[in-house]
Amino acid sequence: MLAALLSVLPACAVSTRSANLIVPPAPPRLAAPDSVLVQKCVGPVDIGDKELTQAELEHLWITDRQRLLTCVRRHLALRDFYADRDGRLSGRAVTK
């Protein structure tokens, strides 16, 4: 009887220590950016080696300008996404 009582005491000691055990929080889930934001930018228009008319030149310039602006806006949106996400994870408000 005494031996049975002594064998139960170590089991109780192990279960009472778990009350002081600190469980670390789960790691944060990092949101991934939208796939549109990480697309590679389209390069400039290939003008070739022939002479261009004024109308062709203007059309190609407008196309290059549109591609550049699209790329810049995409990269700014990606920068803002990471700033917002990292700010939320660190508990800081992000100002624009």
C-alpha positions as CSV (number, residue, x, y, z in Angstrom):
1,M,0.0,0.0,0.0
2,L,2.8,2.4,0.9
3,A,4.7,1.5,-2.2
4,A,1.6,2.3,-4.3
5,L,1.3,5.7,-2.6
6,L,4.9,6.5,-3.2
7,S,4.6,5.6,-6.9
8,V,1.7,8.0,-7.4
9,L,3.5,11.1,-5.8
10,P,6.0,11.5,-8.7
11,A,3.2,11.4,-11.2
12,C,1.4,14.3,-9.4
13,A,4.6,16.3,-9.3
14,V,5.0,16.1,-13.0
15,S,1.4,17.2,-13.7
16,T,1.6,20.2,-11.4
17,R,4.7,21.7,-13.1
18,S,2.8,22.0,-16.4
19,A,0.7,24.8,-14.8
20,N,3.7,27.1,-14.8
21,L,4.7,26.1,-18.4
22,I,4.7,29.1,-20.8
23,V,3.5,28.2,-24.2
24,P,4.9,30.6,-26.9
25,P,2.4,32.1,-29.3
26,A,2.0,30.7,-32.7
27,P,4.2,32.4,-35.3
28,P,2.3,35.1,-37.4
29,R,1.0,34.1,-40.8
30,L,2.5,36.4,-43.4
31,A,0.1,37.4,-46.1
32,A,1.4,37.1,-49.6
33,P,1.0,40.0,-52.0
34,D,-1.4,39.7,-54.9
35,S,0.2,38.0,-57.9
36,V,-0.4,41.1,-60.1
37,L,1.9,43.1,-57.8
38,V,4.9,40.7,-58.3
39,Q,4.6,40.4,-62.1
40,K,7.7,41.4,-64.1
41,C,7.5,44.7,-65.8
42,V,7.3,44.8,-69.5
43,G,10.3,46.4,-71.1
44,P,10.4,49.2,-73.7
45,V,9.1,48.8,-77.2
46,D,11.5,47.5,-79.7
47,I,11.7,50.1,-82.4
48,G,13.9,48.1,-84.8
49,D,16.4,49.7,-87.1
50,K,14.1,51.2,-89.7
51,E,13.2,54.9,-90.0
52,L,10.0,55.8,-88.2
53,T,7.3,58.3,-89.1
54,Q,6.2,60.9,-86.7
55,A,2.9,59.0,-86.0
56,E,4.8,55.7,-85.4
57,L,7.2,57.4,-83.1
58,E,4.4,59.1,-81.1
59,H,2.6,55.8,-80.8
60,L,5.7,53.9,-79.6
61,W,6.4,56.7,-77.1
62,I,2.9,56.6,-75.7
63,T,3.2,52.8,-75.4
64,D,6.5,53.1,-73.5
65,R,5.1,55.7,-71.3
66,Q,2.1,53.5,-70.4
67,R,4.3,50.6,-69.6
68,L,6.5,52.7,-67.4
69,L,3.6,54.1,-65.5
70,T,2.0,50.7,-65.0
71,C,5.3,49.3,-63.7
72,V,5.8,52.2,-61.3
73,R,2.3,52.0,-59.9
74,R,2.7,48.2,-59.4
75,H,5.9,48.6,-57.5
76,L,4.5,51.4,-55.3
77,A,1.5,49.2,-54.5
78,L,3.8,46.3,-53.6
79,R,5.9,48.6,-51.4
80,D,2.8,49.8,-49.6
81,F,1.6,46.2,-49.2
82,Y,4.7,45.2,-47.4
83,A,4.8,48.4,-45.3
84,D,1.2,47.9,-44.2
85,R,1.7,44.1,-43.5
86,D,5.0,44.6,-41.5
87,G,3.5,47.6,-39.6
88,R,0.5,45.5,-38.5
89,L,2.8,42.6,-37.4
90,S,5.0,45.0,-35.4
91,G,2.0,46.9,-33.9
92,R,2.9,50.2,-35.5
93,A,0.5,52.2,-37.6
94,V,1.6,52.9,-41.1
95,T,1.2,56.4,-42.4
96,K,1.2,57.2,-46.1
